[in-house]
């Protein structure tokens, strides 16, 4: 979500310029506040979902949890802004919120792991495929280890042979181990449900992994045979499967684990919601302590720097210590120092009076978040209807309308209407970038290209944007920045529209020439967007339609 600190255009109000200590004159504490807070953000926030998955929560459960959080932000952001305005205690409110976040996230790391059984598999044999393992496992196994390229996951099966003459007894002398791998051909696309399985929970996807060569090599080096049956339904051995990536490979859960799942979910929702609430509170602290609001970007940029540095440092620390507790320890230390530094930030007395209330930041965040959620929900339909080119033009125009409103509107509460443009400025834009990156990614590099695209959007682009905005605002000494951004986006929209029209005309002429010279038409784009079995047909159809538009 776009940082609420970027949403608040502030009128250049003259303030007292009496002599102050060096630390306050250059806003050293405010810079440290943003650096430490967003450093804590960068240490823990990117790996929270991975941590919960490693502790036993499934992707489906995590998706439901993440859907709830934006709706809570709708209400809690304005509420905390209102509390801070009426109590006149911005610093105290921020510190309390950050302390609660630290306690909540620490609790997540000390809770017991949700326990699950290993995957149970049956070894069967038939004339066509030979020896094969048949089992049912979570969808994460297929997503992680049977994607469009090899991912390096390996599996070990600990098997006990069943006497082929009497299926009621295990032959205790016949136990063996084997290691195998999987690809996208080793599973069915059928999703099982609890009624079909006659179990308490879904098992995900049916797998049938061929191990014929592995078994034949194994039998050549050992003194027993599996006596394969002609009946494919007969079970030759019972196996337990473990994976090289444990938290992506688990079977049914132990009994009485639902309490831990609910507790993990509750703590994650509370902690993430409060951490999001702290962002607009930090923006209010910044504007309340600055002599000139136009230099806010010069202070806030230290937060972006801290986020990148801390995220990288935390990943290196994890590689060295190989424990998840590295993240929570670094996060706790950073938040404690941030709370101490924040307590000494100097806020202007005139910023605490009711007429200077900044609760509007919360309302703007509410509307922006609501627009974002709605956009993310229907982004696929919008992109399918409008196409890539028209969607891009509308996004530029939405930016122009938003910044134009900031420049021409004089009543602050009308700024809230401009936040509806967040529907296109973030929601549609985010999905468009992510979807396009996935469609053009070479096999096996989808994650890399997603990281590059979104890293440019949230990292490098935001950093340079803050620098440019601060320079323009400081140089002009007025809100001329928004007019510049308005004209810039309007010009870019016109240029992109002309480019799209010319490109479409050239494509039509090229197609007509090809039709005149040959009766054979080669659909080259089809192979570019082919997906293997993991990618759903619906997604392929949507990607192709968007590219054609």
N, C-alpha and C positions, 0 to 999 in steps of 0.2 A: 504494500500500500504506500502511496506517496506520503512523504513525511509531512505532518501537519505544519511543521515549521516553515514549509515552503508556500503555505496557503494564505498567509496573512499579510496583505499590503498595509503598510503603516505610514501615516502622514508624517512628514518631517517636522516634528515639533521642537522648538528651541528649548534647551534645558540648561540648567546651571553648569558652569564650567569652572567651579572653584578648584583650587589646588588640592590634589588627592595624592595618596601614596603611589609609588611606582606600580605596585601590584594591581591596584584598582584603575590607575590611569590607562594601562595597556591591557586591562581585562585579562590578566594572567589566570586568575581563578576561574573565570567564565570559560576560557579556552580549555583549561584543565578539566572543568566539569563536562564539557561536550566530549572531549577526548576520552575520559574515563567511562562515561556512561555508554557511549557507542562502542567502546572497546569491550565492555562487558556484554553488550548486545552481540558483537561479532564473535566473542568466545563461545557462547552457548547456543544462541538462537539457531544457527544453521544446522546444528547436529541434534536438535531436540527430537525431531521425528525419527531419526536414525536410532537414537538412544531408546526411545519407546519401542521401536520395532525389535531391537536387540533384547529387550526385556519381555518380549512375548506377545506384544500387540500386533494385530494383523493390519495390512494396508487398508482394508475396508473400515476397520474400527478407527484408524487414524484419520481417514477421510471424513467420517462423521464428526469426529472431534473438531477438526479444522473448520468445518462448516459452521459450527456453533459460535466460534470466537468472533467473527465479524459482527454478528447480531448483538452480542454483548457490548462490543465496542460502541455501537450506535448509542447505547444508553449511558454507559459508564464514562465515556469521554466528556460529554457535556456536564454530567453530574460532578465529576471531580473538578472540572473547571469552575463550576458554580461554587463548590465547597471552598476552593482556593480563593476565589474572588471575595466571598463573603467573610471568610476567616482572616483575610489579608495575610495568609501564611503560605506563600508559594514554596519557600524553601522547606518548611516543615512538612507540608503535604507531599512534596516530591520525595523527601527522604523516607517518610513512612511507607510510601508506595514501593520504593526501591528495596527497603528492608523486607517488606512482605514478599516481594518477588524472590529475594534471596532465600528466605525460609522455605517458600513453596517449592522452588526448584531443587533445593537441597533434599527435601523430603522425597522427591522423585528418585534421587540416586541412592537413597538408603532403603527403599522399599524392596521386599523380596521379589525375585523374578517370577513372572507367570510361568508355571511349570507345564511342560507338554511332553507327551510320549514321542519316541522316535517313530518314524514312518514305518508302518507294517506292510510288507510286500510278500507276494506269492510268486514262486518260480514255476512257470509252466513251459510246455513244449508243444510245438505243432510242426507239421511237415513243411510249411511254407517259410516260417520265420525262424525255426529252430528254438533254442532256449531264449526265454524272455522273462523279465520281471514285470509283474502287473501290480500297480499300487495306486492309491489315491492320496493326493497331497494338496497343500495350499497352492493358490495361484501364484504366489510369490516365487515358488521354485521355478515355474515356467518363465515368469517375467525376468528373473535374474539369470537363470542358467540355461535357457533354451531360446535366446534371442537371435537376432539376425546374424550374429557372429559369435565365435567362440569367446566365452567369458572367463575361462580358466577354472570353473567350478568342478570339483570332483566329488564322488560319492563312494562310500564304503558300505557294502552289504555284509552283515554278519548272519549267515544262514545256517539252519539246522535241517538236515535231510530227513524227509519223511519216508519211511519204509514203503516202497511201491507195492508191496504185497498186502499191507495192512495199514490203511491211512489213520488208524486210531492211535498209533504209537509213534513216538519219535525214535529214530535210531540214534542213541546217545553217542555213538562212536563217529558219527558222520556230521561234523560241524566244519564249516569252511568259511573263508573270507574272500571277498573279491572287490576290486576297485573298478569303477566304470565312469563314463561321462555321458552327457546327453546333448542332443541338438534339437532343432525345432520339429523334427519328424517323429519324436519319441513320445508325443502325447496327443490325446484327443482334445478337440475343442469343446466337447460336451461338458457343461458345468453341472455338477451333481447337486441335489438338494437333500435336505434331511429326510424327506419322505422316501426317496428312492433308496437311500442308504440305511434307513431304519436306525439312524443314530441321532444323538442329541444335537449335533451341529454339522454343518456342511464340511466336506473334505476338499472341495475345490475342483481339481481337474483329474481325470483319469489318465494315467501314464502306462505305456507299454514300451519298455526299453529292451532292445535286443542285446543280449549278452552271449550270443551263440559262439563267437570267436573266443571270447574270454573263457567260457566254460570248456570248450574243446581243448584249449591250451592248458587249462587247469587239469583236466582229466588225463592228459598225456603225461603229466608229472606226478600223478597220484594213483593209488591202487584201488580205486573204486569207481563205479559207474552210477549214473543217475536213473538208469532204466526208464527212458522217456516213454510216456504213454501216448497213444494216438488220440486220446481224448484231451482236447485243449483245456477243458474245465478242470482236469485233475491237477492237484497240487503236488509238485515234486519236493519243494522245500519251502520253509517259512523263514523270512528274512527280516531283519531290522536295518533300516537305512539311516546313515548319518551323513552330514554334508560338511564340506570344507568351510562353508559359511553357515554357522549354526543357526543364526536367527532368521535365515531365509528358508529353513528346511525343518519343519516340525509337523508332527501328526496331531492327533486329538489331544486336548488339554486334560490335565488332572481334574478331579472333582473339586468343588469349592474354590475355584479360581476367579469367579465372577466378581467377588468383592475387591480383589486386587486390580482387576481391569477397570472397575468403576472408580477406584481411588486414584489410579494413574490418570484416568481421563479428567477427573475433577481437578486434580492438582495442576495438570497441564493447562486446562482451560483458565483457571484462576491466575496462574503465573503469567501466561502469555497475554491475557487480557490486561493485567496490571502493567506489564512491561510496555504494552502499546499505549496505555494511558499516560505513562511517564513521558512520552515524546512531546505532546502538546504542553505539558507542564514545564518541560525544559525550555520550550520555545517562549513561554510566558516569562520565565525567569530571565531569559536572554534579553527580551525587549524591555523588561522592567529595570534592568541594570545598565542598559546602554545609554550614553548621552545622545547618540545619533542612531536612529533605527536602521539607516542605510548600511551600516557596517555590520549588521547581524550576520550576513553571509560569511564575512571574514572570520567570525568566531565559530560559526557552525561547521565550517569546512574541516576543523580539527576533529570533529566527530567522524566524518567520512574517513579521514586519515587513520584515526584510531580503530575504526571498524576493520579496515583492510589489514592493518598490521597485526592486530590481536587475533583475527581469524587465522592468519597464516602461522603466527607464533603458537597458537593452541594446537594446530595440526602437527607442527613439528614436535611439540612436547608430547603429544599422544604417541607419535611414532617412536619416541625414545622410551617412555614409561609403559606403553601398551596397557593403559587402564582408563576407563571412562571417568574416573574420579579426578583426573587431571583437569577436565573441563570445569567441573563444579568448584574445585579448589581455586583455580584461576579466576573464575567468575566471582566467587565470594570475596576474594582479596580485592579485586577491582571495584566491586560495588561498595565495600567498606571504605576504601580510600575516597571513592566518589562522594559518598555521604559526608565524610569529614570535610572535603574541599567545598562542597556545595553549601555547607553550614556557614562558611565565611564569605560567601558572595555578598556584595553590597548592593542592595536594591534601593532605588530612589524613593524617597517618602511619597512624592506626588503620584507614584505609580500604584499606590495602595488605596487611593480614595475611590469611592464607588463610581465616579464619573469617568474614571480611566479603566473600567473593568475590561478584561480581555476574555470574558467567557464566550465571545463570538468565535474564538478559535475552536472551541468544542463543538459549536453548532456547525461550523464549516466542515469540521472533520466528520461529523455525523452524516451530513448530506453527501460528502465525498465517498465515505465508506458505503453508504446505501447505494449510490450510483455504481460503485465498483462491483459490489456483490451482484447487482442486477445485470451488469454488463458481462461479468464472468459466466453467469448462468446461461445467457442467451447468445454468447459470442459466436458459437458455432453457427447458429441460424443467421445471425447478422452477416457474418462473413460469406456464408453460402448465398445469401440474397443479394448482397451488394458487390461481392467480388473484392479482390485484393486492391486493385487500383482505385476504385471508388471509395473503399473504406479508408485508404491512405489519405485521399484528398479531404474527406470529411474530418479525419483526425487533425490535419493541419488547420482546417477552418475552425474546429472546436477550440484548438489552442489560441487562435486569433481572437475568437469571441471571448474566451476566458480572460486573456490578458487585456483586451480592449475594455472589458467591464471593470477590471481593476483600475484602469487609467481614467475612465470617464465617470464612473459612479462616485458620488460624494456621500451618500448615506451608507454607513458601514454594513447595516443588516442586509442591504441588497447584494452584498458580496456573496451571501449564502446561495443566491440563485446561480451565480457563476460556477459554483461547485458541481452543479449537475453536468457540466462539461467533462467531469472526471469519468463519466460513462465511456467517452471516446478516448480521453487523454491517457487513461491507464488501462481500463478493463479491456476494451477492444484492441488497443495497441499491444498490450502484453500478450494476449492470445495470438494475435497476428504474427508477432515476432517469434514466439515459441513454436507455433505451428509451421511457419516458413522454415525455421532452422531445422526442425525435424524432417521436413520433406526433402531438403537438399543435402542432408547429412550423408556422407559416405558410409558404407556398412561398418558398423562397430564404432562409429565416432559421433553418434547422436548426442551423448552426454557432453562430449567435448564442445561441440558446436553450440549446444544450449548454454553451456557455461560462458563461452565467448560472447554470445549474443546478449545474454542477460547481464554479464559482467560489464559490457559496454554501456548498457542501459542504466544499471543501478550504481555502477562504480565510476568508471572513467567519465561517462557522460554527465553524471550528477556532479562530480568533482569540478570539471571544467565549467559546468553551468554556474556553479556557485562562485567561482572565480570571476567569470565574465559578468555575472549579475552584480557582484560587489564593485567591480571596476566601473561599470556604467553608472551605477547608482551613486557612487562616490564622486565621479567626475561631473555628472550633471547636477548634483545636489537637489534632485527633485524626483518624483515618481515617473520620470521620463522613460525608465527602464521598461515599463509595461507597454508603452506605445511602440518602442523599438521591437519588442517581442511580437506585438500585434502585427506590425507591418512585415516583419521577417517571415512569420508563418503564413501570412496572406500571399506574399510573393512566392514562397516555396510551393504553396498549394496551386497557384497558377502555373508555375513552371512544370510541376509534376503532371498537372492535367494536360498541358500541351504535349509533354513527352509521351503520355499514355495514348493520346489520340494519334500522334505520328507513328508510334510503335505499332499500334493496331492497324493503321493503313498499310505500313510496310509488310506486316504479316499477311494481310489479305492479298497484296500484290504477289508476294512470294508463293503463297498457296496457289494462286491462279496460274503462275508460270509453271509450277510443278505439275498441275493438272493438265496443262497443254502439252508438256513434253513427255509425259509418261502416264500410263493408266494405273500404275502401282503407287499407292500412297503409303508411306511408312509412318506409322504412329510412334515417333521416337520418344515422346514424353511418357509413354506407358511404362517402359522399362525403368525410367528414372524414378518412378514413384511406386514400383512394385514393392510390396512388403511381404515378408515371410509369414508363417502361420500365426505368429503372435499378434500381428497387427490386424485389427478387425476390418472387415470389408467396408463398414460405414466410414471409418476414418480415411481409407484409401479413396473412396468416392468423394468425400468432402475435399481432400487435398487436391485431387485432380480438377474438381469443379472450380475451386478457388484459383488455381494456376491458370485455367483457361480463361477466367474472367479478367 
